[in-house]
Amino acid sequence: MSAETPKQIRRIHIAAFKRGEIEFLFNYGVLTTGFDAPKTDHLIICRPTSSQILYEQMVGRGLRGPKFGGTEQCKIIDFSQNITRHGKPLAYARFIKDWEVQQVKSFKEDEVIV
């Protein structure tokens, strides 16, 4: 499947993949962003990208985790050395501080101080 594959055909294949009727889904330049298949448990990346954000979106297809309906583990094989290019940590690690729960030290009726 590629960007040249008619949208109707892509939708049919994607729906079958999500239902588990298709075990493998191969694509070129189609499912990098805006694609959600939380049960994805293997990713093989064969294209380089200079964009760290795009790379995070690509690997994010398999990193939903059980709390979000995803798999416990996902094996990612990157033939294009994106990991070397972007360095570690990868995949949402740059957002960890934004997602951390902060301890409330004191509070008033309508004010919270952290």
PDB file as gemmi writes it, atoms N, CA and C in Angstrom:
CRYST1    1.000    1.000    1.000  90.00  90.00  90.00 P 1                      
ATOM      1  N   MET A   1       0.848  -1.154   0.000  1.00  0.00           N  
ATOM      2  CA  MET A   1       0.000   0.000   0.000  1.00  0.00           C  
ATOM      3  C   MET A   1       0.900   1.225   0.000  1.00  0.00           C  
ATOM      4  N   SER A   2       0.560   2.202  -0.801  1.00  0.00           N  
ATOM      5  CA  SER A   2       1.325   3.439  -0.862  1.00  0.00           C  
ATOM      6  C   SER A   2       0.357   4.603  -0.985  1.00  0.00           C  
ATOM      7  N   ALA A   3       0.899   5.802  -1.050  1.00  0.00           N  
ATOM      8  CA  ALA A   3       0.062   6.987  -1.228  1.00  0.00           C  
ATOM      9  C   ALA A   3      -0.668   6.940  -2.566  1.00  0.00           C  
ATOM     10  N   GLU A   4      -0.156   6.146  -3.496  1.00  0.00           N  
ATOM     11  CA  GLU A   4      -0.809   6.010  -4.804  1.00  0.00           C  
ATOM     12  C   GLU A   4      -1.948   4.990  -4.789  1.00  0.00           C  
ATOM     13  N   THR A   5      -2.041   4.172  -3.745  1.00  0.00           N  
ATOM     14  CA  THR A   5      -3.143   3.214  -3.621  1.00  0.00           C  
ATOM     15  C   THR A   5      -4.431   4.008  -3.386  1.00  0.00           C  
ATOM     16  N   PRO A   6      -5.482   3.724  -4.129  1.00  0.00           N  
ATOM     17  CA  PRO A   6      -6.739   4.467  -3.930  1.00  0.00           C  
ATOM     18  C   PRO A   6      -7.201   4.406  -2.468  1.00  0.00           C  
ATOM     19  N   LYS A   7      -7.722   5.526  -1.979  1.00  0.00           N  
ATOM     20  CA  LYS A   7      -8.136   5.620  -0.566  1.00  0.00           C  
ATOM     21  C   LYS A   7      -9.123   4.529  -0.180  1.00  0.00           C  
ATOM     22  N   GLN A   8     -10.039   4.190  -1.055  1.00  0.00           N  
ATOM     23  CA  GLN A   8     -11.025   3.149  -0.742  1.00  0.00           C  
ATOM     24  C   GLN A   8     -10.331   1.812  -0.480  1.00  0.00           C  
ATOM     25  N   ILE A   9      -9.346   1.481  -1.280  1.00  0.00           N  
ATOM     26  CA  ILE A   9      -8.605   0.225  -1.109  1.00  0.00           C  
ATOM     27  C   ILE A   9      -7.803   0.266   0.184  1.00  0.00           C  
ATOM     28  N   ARG A  10      -7.166   1.398   0.463  1.00  0.00           N  
ATOM     29  CA  ARG A  10      -6.412   1.542   1.724  1.00  0.00           C  
ATOM     30  C   ARG A  10      -7.328   1.344   2.917  1.00  0.00           C  
ATOM     31  N   ARG A  11      -8.509   1.950   2.888  1.00  0.00           N  
ATOM     32  CA  ARG A  11      -9.450   1.818   4.000  1.00  0.00           C  
ATOM     33  C   ARG A  11      -9.864   0.368   4.219  1.00  0.00           C  
ATOM     34  N   ILE A  12     -10.070  -0.360   3.143  1.00  0.00           N  
ATOM     35  CA  ILE A  12     -10.454  -1.770   3.245  1.00  0.00           C  
ATOM     36  C   ILE A  12      -9.347  -2.563   3.929  1.00  0.00           C  
ATOM     37  N   HIS A  13      -8.099  -2.356   3.491  1.00  0.00           N  
ATOM     38  CA  HIS A  13      -6.966  -3.084   4.070  1.00  0.00           C  
ATOM     39  C   HIS A  13      -6.735  -2.700   5.531  1.00  0.00           C  
ATOM     40  N   ILE A  14      -6.831  -1.427   5.834  1.00  0.00           N  
ATOM     41  CA  ILE A  14      -6.623  -0.967   7.213  1.00  0.00           C  
ATOM     42  C   ILE A  14      -7.698  -1.533   8.132  1.00  0.00           C  
ATOM     43  N   ALA A  15      -8.948  -1.505   7.708  1.00  0.00           N  
ATOM     44  CA  ALA A  15     -10.032  -2.056   8.523  1.00  0.00           C  
ATOM     45  C   ALA A  15      -9.827  -3.551   8.760  1.00  0.00           C  
ATOM     46  N   ALA A  16      -9.405  -4.276   7.723  1.00  0.00           N  
ATOM     47  CA  ALA A  16      -9.155  -5.719   7.871  1.00  0.00           C  
ATOM     48  C   ALA A  16      -7.999  -5.970   8.834  1.00  0.00           C  
ATOM     49  N   PHE A  17      -6.977  -5.128   8.788  1.00  0.00           N  
ATOM     50  CA  PHE A  17      -5.847  -5.253   9.713  1.00  0.00           C  
ATOM     51  C   PHE A  17      -6.311  -5.036  11.152  1.00  0.00           C  
ATOM     52  N   LYS A  18      -7.101  -4.013  11.373  1.00  0.00           N  
ATOM     53  CA  LYS A  18      -7.580  -3.704  12.720  1.00  0.00           C  
ATOM     54  C   LYS A  18      -8.492  -4.800  13.271  1.00  0.00           C  
ATOM     55  N   ARG A  19      -9.201  -5.476  12.394  1.00  0.00           N  
ATOM     56  CA  ARG A  19     -10.063  -6.585  12.825  1.00  0.00           C  
ATOM     57  C   ARG A  19      -9.288  -7.886  13.003  1.00  0.00           C  
ATOM     58  N   GLY A  20      -8.021  -7.879  12.636  1.00  0.00           N  
ATOM     59  CA  GLY A  20      -7.200  -9.075  12.760  1.00  0.00           C  
ATOM     60  C   GLY A  20      -7.314 -10.029  11.590  1.00  0.00           C  
ATOM     61  N   GLU A  21      -7.953  -9.606  10.519  1.00  0.00           N  
ATOM     62  CA  GLU A  21      -8.104 -10.448   9.327  1.00  0.00           C  
ATOM     63  C   GLU A  21      -6.840 -10.457   8.470  1.00  0.00           C  
ATOM     64  N   ILE A  22      -6.046  -9.409   8.601  1.00  0.00           N  
ATOM     65  CA  ILE A  22      -4.752  -9.312   7.919  1.00  0.00           C  
ATOM     66  C   ILE A  22      -3.696  -9.256   9.010  1.00  0.00           C  
ATOM     67  N   GLU A  23      -2.719 -10.132   8.933  1.00  0.00           N  
ATOM     68  CA  GLU A  23      -1.698 -10.199   9.977  1.00  0.00           C  
ATOM     69  C   GLU A  23      -0.612  -9.143   9.793  1.00  0.00           C  
ATOM     70  N   PHE A  24      -0.272  -8.827   8.554  1.00  0.00           N  
ATOM     71  CA  PHE A  24       0.797  -7.872   8.265  1.00  0.00           C  
ATOM     72  C   PHE A  24       0.253  -6.775   7.364  1.00  0.00           C  
ATOM     73  N   LEU A  25       0.677  -5.549   7.630  1.00  0.00           N  
ATOM     74  CA  LEU A  25       0.280  -4.419   6.807  1.00  0.00           C  
ATOM     75  C   LEU A  25       1.549  -3.654   6.437  1.00  0.00           C  
ATOM     76  N   PHE A  26       1.870  -3.634   5.162  1.00  0.00           N  
ATOM     77  CA  PHE A  26       3.059  -2.945   4.670  1.00  0.00           C  
ATOM     78  C   PHE A  26       2.614  -1.677   3.963  1.00  0.00           C  
ATOM     79  N   ASN A  27       3.368  -0.602   4.184  1.00  0.00           N  
ATOM     80  CA  ASN A  27       2.989   0.648   3.533  1.00  0.00           C  
ATOM     81  C   ASN A  27       4.215   1.488   3.251  1.00  0.00           C  
ATOM     82  N   TYR A  28       4.039   2.433   2.372  1.00  0.00           N  
ATOM     83  CA  TYR A  28       5.088   3.398   2.077  1.00  0.00           C  
ATOM     84  C   TYR A  28       4.475   4.791   2.128  1.00  0.00           C  
ATOM     85  N   GLY A  29       4.865   5.573   3.125  1.00  0.00           N  
ATOM     86  CA  GLY A  29       4.449   6.967   3.212  1.00  0.00           C  
ATOM     87  C   GLY A  29       2.971   7.178   3.466  1.00  0.00           C  
ATOM     88  N   VAL A  30       2.292   6.195   4.067  1.00  0.00           N  
ATOM     89  CA  VAL A  30       0.861   6.334   4.295  1.00  0.00           C  
ATOM     90  C   VAL A  30       0.528   6.349   5.782  1.00  0.00           C  
ATOM     91  N   LEU A  31       1.072   5.435   6.541  1.00  0.00           N  
ATOM     92  CA  LEU A  31       0.648   5.245   7.930  1.00  0.00           C  
ATOM     93  C   LEU A  31       1.634   5.826   8.937  1.00  0.00           C  
ATOM     94  N   THR A  32       2.269   6.919   8.601  1.00  0.00           N  
ATOM     95  CA  THR A  32       3.222   7.525   9.525  1.00  0.00           C  
ATOM     96  C   THR A  32       2.530   8.405  10.559  1.00  0.00           C  
ATOM     97  N   THR A  33       1.470   9.097  10.183  1.00  0.00           N  
ATOM     98  CA  THR A  33       0.750   9.970  11.113  1.00  0.00           C  
ATOM     99  C   THR A  33      -0.750   9.730  10.978  1.00  0.00           C  
ATOM    100  N   GLY A  34      -1.471   9.993  12.056  1.00  0.00           N  
ATOM    101  CA  GLY A  34      -2.919   9.903  12.011  1.00  0.00           C  
ATOM    102  C   GLY A  34      -3.464   8.494  11.878  1.00  0.00           C  
ATOM    103  N   PHE A  35      -2.662   7.499  12.165  1.00  0.00           N  
ATOM    104  CA  PHE A  35      -3.082   6.097  12.050  1.00  0.00           C  
ATOM    105  C   PHE A  35      -3.058   5.484  13.430  1.00  0.00           C  
ATOM    106  N   ASP A  36      -4.147   4.851  13.828  1.00  0.00           N  
ATOM    107  CA  ASP A  36      -4.211   4.261  15.150  1.00  0.00           C  
ATOM    108  C   ASP A  36      -4.544   2.785  15.044  1.00  0.00           C  
ATOM    109  N   ALA A  37      -3.624   1.948  15.445  1.00  0.00           N  
ATOM    110  CA  ALA A  37      -3.821   0.497  15.510  1.00  0.00           C  
ATOM    111  C   ALA A  37      -3.109   0.015  16.761  1.00  0.00           C  
ATOM    112  N   PRO A  38      -3.727   0.191  17.927  1.00  0.00           N  
ATOM    113  CA  PRO A  38      -3.051  -0.077  19.192  1.00  0.00           C  
ATOM    114  C   PRO A  38      -2.554  -1.504  19.370  1.00  0.00           C  
ATOM    115  N   LYS A  39      -3.113  -2.461  18.679  1.00  0.00           N  
ATOM    116  CA  LYS A  39      -2.693  -3.854  18.843  1.00  0.00           C  
ATOM    117  C   LYS A  39      -1.443  -4.190  18.023  1.00  0.00           C  
ATOM    118  N   THR A  40      -0.826  -3.206  17.422  1.00  0.00           N  
ATOM    119  CA  THR A  40       0.402  -3.421  16.658  1.00  0.00           C  
ATOM    120  C   THR A  40       1.497  -3.904  17.607  1.00  0.00           C  
ATOM    121  N   ASP A  41       2.131  -5.029  17.265  1.00  0.00           N  
ATOM    122  CA  ASP A  41       3.176  -5.556  18.149  1.00  0.00           C  
ATOM    123  C   ASP A  41       4.535  -5.687  17.474  1.00  0.00           C  
ATOM    124  N   HIS A  42       4.619  -5.336  16.199  1.00  0.00           N  
ATOM    125  CA  HIS A  42       5.901  -5.312  15.486  1.00  0.00           C  
ATOM    126  C   HIS A  42       5.894  -4.142  14.504  1.00  0.00           C  
ATOM    127  N   LEU A  43       6.996  -3.432  14.444  1.00  0.00           N  
ATOM    128  CA  LEU A  43       7.180  -2.378  13.448  1.00  0.00           C  
ATOM    129  C   LEU A  43       8.513  -2.602  12.757  1.00  0.00           C  
ATOM    130  N   ILE A  44       8.517  -2.511  11.465  1.00  0.00           N  
ATOM    131  CA  ILE A  44       9.762  -2.552  10.706  1.00  0.00           C  
ATOM    132  C   ILE A  44       9.832  -1.248   9.930  1.00  0.00           C  
ATOM    133  N   ILE A  45      10.824  -0.441  10.262  1.00  0.00           N  
ATOM    134  CA  ILE A  45      10.959   0.874   9.642  1.00  0.00           C  
ATOM    135  C   ILE A  45      12.120   0.806   8.652  1.00  0.00           C  
ATOM    136  N   CYS A  46      11.814   1.127   7.404  1.00  0.00           N  
ATOM    137  CA  CYS A  46      12.811   1.023   6.337  1.00  0.00           C  
ATOM    138  C   CYS A  46      13.108   2.364   5.692  1.00  0.00           C  
ATOM    139  N   ARG A  47      12.610   3.432   6.244  1.00  0.00           N  
ATOM    140  CA  ARG A  47      12.859   4.742   5.645  1.00  0.00           C  
ATOM    141  C   ARG A  47      13.506   5.679   6.659  1.00  0.00           C  
ATOM    142  N   PRO A  48      14.448   6.453   6.213  1.00  0.00           N  
ATOM    143  CA  PRO A  48      15.041   7.439   7.118  1.00  0.00           C  
ATOM    144  C   PRO A  48      14.126   8.656   7.249  1.00  0.00           C  
ATOM    145  N   THR A  49      14.229   9.320   8.369  1.00  0.00           N  
ATOM    146  CA  THR A  49      13.540  10.589   8.542  1.00  0.00           C  
ATOM    147  C   THR A  49      14.445  11.506   9.355  1.00  0.00           C  
ATOM    148  N   SER A  50      14.482  12.745   8.966  1.00  0.00           N  
ATOM    149  CA  SER A  50      15.288  13.707   9.714  1.00  0.00           C  
ATOM    150  C   SER A  50      14.454  14.374  10.801  1.00  0.00           C  
ATOM    151  N   SER A  51      13.155  14.097  10.818  1.00  0.00           N  
ATOM    152  CA  SER A  51      12.259  14.703  11.789  1.00  0.00           C  
ATOM    153  C   SER A  51      12.074  13.785  12.993  1.00  0.00           C  
ATOM    154  N   GLN A  52      12.488  14.238  14.161  1.00  0.00           N  
ATOM    155  CA  GLN A  52      12.304  13.456  15.376  1.00  0.00           C  
ATOM    156  C   GLN A  52      10.817  13.290  15.687  1.00  0.00           C  
ATOM    157  N   ILE A  53      10.036  14.312  15.437  1.00  0.00           N  
ATOM    158  CA  ILE A  53       8.598  14.228  15.699  1.00  0.00           C  
ATOM    159  C   ILE A  53       7.938  13.183  14.805  1.00  0.00           C  
ATOM    160  N   LEU A  54       8.284  13.175  13.522  1.00  0.00           N  
ATOM    161  CA  LEU A  54       7.735  12.167  12.614  1.00  0.00           C  
ATOM    162  C   LEU A  54       8.166  10.771  13.048  1.00  0.00           C  
ATOM    163  N   TYR A  55       9.408  10.642  13.463  1.00  0.00           N  
ATOM    164  CA  TYR A  55       9.880   9.330  13.922  1.00  0.00           C  
ATOM    165  C   TYR A  55       9.108   8.880  15.162  1.00  0.00           C  
ATOM    166  N   GLU A  56       8.862   9.793  16.098  1.00  0.00           N  
ATOM    167  CA  GLU A  56       8.076   9.457  17.282  1.00  0.00           C  
ATOM    168  C   GLU A  56       6.673   9.013  16.888  1.00  0.00           C  
ATOM    169  N   GLN A  57       6.083   9.657  15.901  1.00  0.00           N  
ATOM    170  CA  GLN A  57       4.759   9.257  15.447  1.00  0.00           C  
ATOM    171  C   GLN A  57       4.802   7.871  14.817  1.00  0.00           C  
ATOM    172  N   MET A  58       5.854   7.592  14.065  1.00  0.00           N  
ATOM    173  CA  MET A  58       5.977   6.292  13.418  1.00  0.00           C  
ATOM    174  C   MET A  58       6.116   5.172  14.457  1.00  0.00           C  
ATOM    175  N   VAL A  59       7.010   5.326  15.403  1.00  0.00           N  
ATOM    176  CA  VAL A  59       7.183   4.273  16.410  1.00  0.00           C  
ATOM    177  C   VAL A  59       6.008   4.251  17.383  1.00  0.00           C  
ATOM    178  N   GLY A  60       5.328   5.368  17.510  1.00  0.00           N  
ATOM    179  CA  GLY A  60       4.173   5.443  18.386  1.00  0.00           C  
ATOM    180  C   GLY A  60       3.032   4.536  17.968  1.00  0.00           C  
ATOM    181  N   ARG A  61       3.029   4.095  16.709  1.00  0.00           N  
ATOM    182  CA  ARG A  61       2.003   3.157  16.237  1.00  0.00           C  
ATOM    183  C   ARG A  61       2.016   1.888  17.079  1.00  0.00           C  
ATOM    184  N   GLY A  62       3.176   1.531  17.612  1.00  0.00           N  
ATOM    185  CA  GLY A  62       3.265   0.298  18.386  1.00  0.00           C  
ATOM    186  C   GLY A  62       3.500   0.500  19.867  1.00  0.00           C  
ATOM    187  N   LEU A  63       3.498   1.741  20.327  1.00  0.00           N  
ATOM    188  CA  LEU A  63       3.838   2.008  21.727  1.00  0.00           C  
ATOM    189  C   LEU A  63       2.667   2.531  22.546  1.00  0.00           C  
ATOM    190  N   ARG A  64       1.478   2.065  22.263  1.00  0.00           N  
ATOM    191  CA  ARG A  64       0.297   2.507  23.012  1.00  0.00           C  
ATOM    192  C   ARG A  64       0.294   1.944  24.431  1.00  0.00           C  
ATOM    193  N   GLY A  65       0.665   0.687  24.565  1.00  0.00           N  
ATOM    194  CA  GLY A  65       0.668   0.043  25.874  1.00  0.00           C  
ATOM    195  C   GLY A  65      -0.712  -0.422  26.291  1.00  0.00           C  
ATOM    196  N   PRO A  66      -0.767  -1.335  27.249  1.00  0.00           N  
ATOM    197  CA  PRO A  66      -2.032  -1.941  27.676  1.00  0.00           C  
ATOM    198  C   PRO A  66      -3.063  -0.942  28.215  1.00  0.00           C  
ATOM    199  N   LYS A  67      -2.610   0.114  28.883  1.00  0.00           N  
ATOM    200  CA  LYS A  67      -3.556   1.080  29.449  1.00  0.00           C  
ATOM    201  C   LYS A  67      -4.354   1.810  28.371  1.00  0.00           C  
ATOM    202  N   PHE A  68      -3.828   1.819  27.138  1.00  0.00           N  
ATOM    203  CA  PHE A  68      -4.502   2.490  26.031  1.00  0.00           C  
ATOM    204  C   PHE A  68      -4.949   1.490  24.969  1.00  0.00           C  
ATOM    205  N   GLY A  69      -5.182   0.247  25.401  1.00  0.00           N  
ATOM    206  CA  GLY A  69      -5.667  -0.766  24.481  1.00  0.00           C  
ATOM    207  C   GLY A  69      -4.603  -1.395  23.612  1.00  0.00           C  
ATOM    208  N   GLY A  70      -3.348  -1.117  23.914  1.00  0.00           N  
ATOM    209  CA  GLY A  70      -2.248  -1.639  23.111  1.00  0.00           C  
ATOM    210  C   GLY A  70      -1.655  -2.916  23.669  1.00  0.00           C  
ATOM    211  N   THR A  71      -0.553  -3.290  23.095  1.00  0.00           N  
ATOM    212  CA  THR A  71       0.123  -4.524  23.485  1.00  0.00           C  
ATOM    213  C   THR A  71       1.103  -4.276  24.629  1.00  0.00           C  
ATOM    214  N   GLU A  72       1.452  -5.339  25.312  1.00  0.00           N  
ATOM    215  CA  GLU A  72       2.416  -5.256  26.415  1.00  0.00           C  
ATOM    216  C   GLU A  72       3.799  -4.881  25.890  1.00  0.00           C  
ATOM    217  N   GLN A  73       4.164  -5.433  24.743  1.00  0.00           N  
ATOM    218  CA  GLN A  73       5.474  -5.161  24.138  1.00  0.00           C  
ATOM    219  C   GLN A  73       5.317  -4.946  22.643  1.00  0.00           C  
ATOM    220  N   CYS A  74       6.253  -4.218  22.064  1.00  0.00           N  
ATOM    221  CA  CYS A  74       6.298  -4.024  20.627  1.00  0.00           C  
ATOM    222  C   CYS A  74       7.760  -4.074  20.193  1.00  0.00           C  
ATOM    223  N   LYS A  75       8.045  -4.943  19.245  1.00  0.00           N  
ATOM    224  CA  LYS A  75       9.402  -5.035  18.721  1.00  0.00           C  
ATOM    225  C   LYS A  75       9.523  -4.063  17.553  1.00  0.00           C  
ATOM    226  N   ILE A  76      10.524  -3.188  17.618  1.00  0.00           N  
ATOM    227  CA  ILE A  76      10.756  -2.203  16.562  1.00  0.00           C  
ATOM    228  C   ILE A  76      12.107  -2.499  15.927  1.00  0.00           C  
ATOM    229  N   ILE A  77      12.083  -2.730  14.632  1.00  0.00           N  
ATOM    230  CA  ILE A  77      13.308  -2.963  13.872  1.00  0.00           C  
ATOM    231  C   ILE A  77      13.452  -1.791  12.917  1.00  0.00           C  
ATOM    232  N   ASP A  78      14.543  -1.070  13.044  1.00  0.00           N  
ATOM    233  CA  ASP A  78      14.755   0.139  12.251  1.00  0.00           C  
ATOM    234  C   ASP A  78      15.973  -0.066  11.357  1.00  0.00           C  
ATOM    235  N   PHE A  79      15.727  -0.293  10.072  1.00  0.00           N  
ATOM    236  CA  PHE A  79      16.802  -0.521   9.115  1.00  0.00           C  
ATOM    237  C   PHE A  79      17.442   0.776   8.619  1.00  0.00           C  
ATOM    238  N   SER A  80      16.892   1.908   8.998  1.00  0.00           N  
ATOM    239  CA  SER A  80      17.360   3.187   8.463  1.00  0.00           C  
ATOM    240  C   SER A  80      18.189   4.003   9.433  1.00  0.00           C  
ATOM    241  N   GLN A  81      18.570   3.419  10.540  1.00  0.00           N  
ATOM    242  CA  GLN A  81      19.437   4.056  11.534  1.00  0.00           C  
ATOM    243  C   GLN A  81      18.851   5.349  12.110  1.00  0.00           C  
ATOM    244  N   ASN A  82      17.533   5.429  12.180  1.00  0.00           N  
ATOM    245  CA  ASN A  82      16.910   6.610  12.793  1.00  0.00           C  
ATOM    246  C   ASN A  82      17.276   6.723  14.264  1.00  0.00           C  
ATOM    247  N   ILE A  83      17.407   5.587  14.945  1.00  0.00           N  
ATOM    248  CA  ILE A  83      17.774   5.618  16.359  1.00  0.00           C  
ATOM    249  C   ILE A  83      19.140   6.271  16.530  1.00  0.00           C  
ATOM    250  N   THR A  84      20.073   5.918  15.656  1.00  0.00           N  
ATOM    251  CA  THR A  84      21.411   6.529  15.705  1.00  0.00           C  
ATOM    252  C   THR A  84      21.327   8.022  15.387  1.00  0.00           C  
ATOM    253  N   ARG A  85      20.515   8.374  14.409  1.00  0.00           N  
ATOM    254  CA  ARG A  85      20.385   9.767  13.974  1.00  0.00           C  
ATOM    255  C   ARG A  85      19.765  10.642  15.060  1.00  0.00           C  
ATOM    256  N   HIS A  86      18.733  10.159  15.721  1.00  0.00           N  
ATOM    257  CA  HIS A  86      18.013  10.976  16.694  1.00  0.00           C  
ATOM    258  C   HIS A  86      18.511  10.789  18.122  1.00  0.00           C  
ATOM    259  N   GLY A  87      19.217   9.709  18.381  1.00  0.00           N  
ATOM    260  CA  GLY A  87      19.739   9.466  19.720  1.00  0.00           C  
ATOM    261  C   GLY A  87      18.664   8.987  20.667  1.00  0.00           C  
ATOM    262  N   LYS A  88      19.085   8.732  21.884  1.00  0.00           N  
ATOM    263  CA  LYS A  88      18.155   8.281  22.907  1.00  0.00           C  
ATOM    264  C   LYS A  88      17.942   9.423  23.883  1.00  0.00           C  
ATOM    265  N   PRO A  89      16.892   9.493  24.628  1.00  0.00           N  
ATOM    266  CA  PRO A  89      15.729   8.613  24.605  1.00  0.00           C  
ATOM    267  C   PRO A  89      14.809   8.940  23.448  1.00  0.00           C  
ATOM    268  N   LEU A  90      13.985   7.991  23.076  1.00  0.00           N  
ATOM    269  CA  LEU A  90      13.070   8.140  21.958  1.00  0.00           C  
ATOM    270  C   LEU A  90      11.625   8.024  22.409  1.00  0.00           C  
ATOM    271  N   ALA A  91      10.753   8.276  21.473  1.00  0.00           N  
ATOM    272  CA  ALA A  91       9.326   8.024  21.611  1.00  0.00           C  
ATOM    273  C   ALA A  91       8.715   8.579  22.886  1.00  0.00           C  
ATOM    274  N   TYR A  92       8.403   9.809  22.881  1.00  0.00           N  
ATOM    275  CA  TYR A  92       7.663  10.499  23.932  1.00  0.00           C  
ATOM    276  C   TYR A  92       8.468  10.798  25.186  1.00  0.00           C  
ATOM    277  N   ALA A  93       9.708  10.362  25.256  1.00  0.00           N  
ATOM    278  CA  ALA A  93      10.489  10.611  26.462  1.00  0.00           C  
ATOM    279  C   ALA A  93      10.652  12.105  26.713  1.00  0.00           C  
ATOM    280  N   ARG A  94      10.647  12.903  25.665  1.00  0.00           N  
ATOM    281  CA  ARG A  94      10.811  14.342  25.874  1.00  0.00           C  
ATOM    282  C   ARG A  94       9.596  14.977  26.537  1.00  0.00           C  
ATOM    283  N   PHE A  95       8.476  14.240  26.637  1.00  0.00           N  
ATOM    284  CA  PHE A  95       7.277  14.766  27.269  1.00  0.00           C  
ATOM    285  C   PHE A  95       7.103  14.303  28.711  1.00  0.00           C  
ATOM    286  N   ILE A  96       8.013  13.473  29.202  1.00  0.00           N  
ATOM    287  CA  ILE A  96       7.855  12.882  30.537  1.00  0.00           C  
ATOM    288  C   ILE A  96       7.625  13.949  31.605  1.00  0.00           C  
ATOM    289  N   LYS A  97       8.394  15.016  31.583  1.00  0.00           N  
ATOM    290  CA  LYS A  97       8.241  16.051  32.605  1.00  0.00           C  
ATOM    291  C   LYS A  97       6.854  16.696  32.551  1.00  0.00           C  
ATOM    292  N   ASP A  98       6.302  16.837  31.340  1.00  0.00           N  
ATOM    293  CA  ASP A  98       4.969  17.404  31.207  1.00  0.00           C  
ATOM    294  C   ASP A  98       3.906  16.475  31.774  1.00  0.00           C  
ATOM    295  N   TRP A  99       4.157  15.165  31.722  1.00  0.00           N  
ATOM    296  CA  TRP A  99       3.166  14.189  32.146  1.00  0.00           C  
ATOM    297  C   TRP A  99       3.306  13.787  33.610  1.00  0.00           C  
ATOM    298  N   GLU A 100       4.387  14.179  34.257  1.00  0.00           N  
ATOM    299  CA  GLU A 100       4.586  13.776  35.643  1.00  0.00           C  
ATOM    300  C   GLU A 100       3.513  14.383  36.542  1.00  0.00           C  
ATOM    301  N   VAL A 101       3.070  13.591  37.490  1.00  0.00           N  
ATOM    302  CA  VAL A 101       2.101  14.069  38.480  1.00  0.00           C  
ATOM    303  C   VAL A 101       2.897  14.742  39.584  1.00  0.00           C  
ATOM    304  N   GLN A 102       2.515  15.949  39.897  1.00  0.00           N  
ATOM    305  CA  GLN A 102       3.228  16.678  40.930  1.00  0.00           C  
ATOM    306  C   GLN A 102       2.497  16.528  42.259  1.00  0.00           C  
ATOM    307  N   GLN A 103       3.249  16.473  43.315  1.00  0.00           N  
ATOM    308  CA  GLN A 103       2.683  16.354  44.645  1.00  0.00           C  
ATOM    309  C   GLN A 103       2.150  17.714  45.100  1.00  0.00           C  
ATOM    310  N   VAL A 104       0.959  17.714  45.632  1.00  0.00           N  
ATOM    311  CA  VAL A 104       0.383  18.947  46.174  1.00  0.00           C  
ATOM    312  C   VAL A 104       0.954  19.142  47.565  1.00  0.00           C  
ATOM    313  N   LYS A 105       1.614  20.287  47.791  1.00  0.00           N  
ATOM    314  CA  LYS A 105       2.248  20.563  49.079  1.00  0.00           C  
ATOM    315  C   LYS A 105       1.271  21.202  50.061  1.00  0.00           C  
ATOM    316  N   SER A 106       0.426  22.054  49.553  1.00  0.00           N  
ATOM    317  CA  SER A 106      -0.586  22.674  50.413  1.00  0.00           C  
ATOM    318  C   SER A 106      -1.688  23.192  49.503  1.00  0.00           C  
ATOM    319  N   PHE A 107      -2.855  23.436  50.067  1.00  0.00           N  
ATOM    320  CA  PHE A 107      -3.934  23.960  49.246  1.00  0.00           C  
ATOM    321  C   PHE A 107      -4.915  24.761  50.092  1.00  0.00           C  
ATOM    322  N   LYS A 108      -5.561  25.666  49.430  1.00  0.00           N  
ATOM    323  CA  LYS A 108      -6.657  26.425  50.028  1.00  0.00           C  
ATOM    324  C   LYS A 108      -7.917  25.988  49.263  1.00  0.00           C  
ATOM    325  N   GLU A 109      -9.058  26.505  49.655  1.00  0.00           N  
ATOM    326  CA  GLU A 109     -10.310  26.031  49.064  1.00  0.00           C  
ATOM    327  C   GLU A 109     -10.300  26.027  47.537  1.00  0.00           C  
ATOM    328  N   ASP A 110      -9.845  27.072  46.918  1.00  0.00           N  
ATOM    329  CA  ASP A 110      -9.883  27.118  45.454  1.00  0.00           C  
ATOM    330  C   ASP A 110      -8.503  27.368  44.842  1.00  0.00           C  
ATOM    331  N   GLU A 111      -7.454  27.061  45.570  1.00  0.00           N  
ATOM    332  CA  GLU A 111      -6.106  27.297  45.078  1.00  0.00           C  
ATOM    333  C   GLU A 111      -5.209  26.090  45.411  1.00  0.00           C  
ATOM    334  N   VAL A 112      -4.486  25.657  44.442  1.00  0.00           N  
ATOM    335  CA  VAL A 112      -3.558  24.555  44.664  1.00  0.00           C  
ATOM    336  C   VAL A 112      -2.154  25.067  44.384  1.00  0.00           C  
ATOM    337  N   ILE A 113      -1.234  24.826  45.319  1.00  0.00           N  
ATOM    338  CA  ILE A 113       0.155  25.238  45.159  1.00  0.00           C  
ATOM    339  C   ILE A 113       1.000  23.969  45.051  1.00  0.00           C  
ATOM    340  N   VAL A 114       1.765  23.875  43.994  1.00  0.00           N  
ATOM    341  CA  VAL A 114       2.631  22.680  43.831  1.00  0.00           C  
ATOM    342  C   VAL A 114       4.079  23.062  43.885  1.00  0.00           C  
TER     343      VAL A 114                                                      
END                                                                             
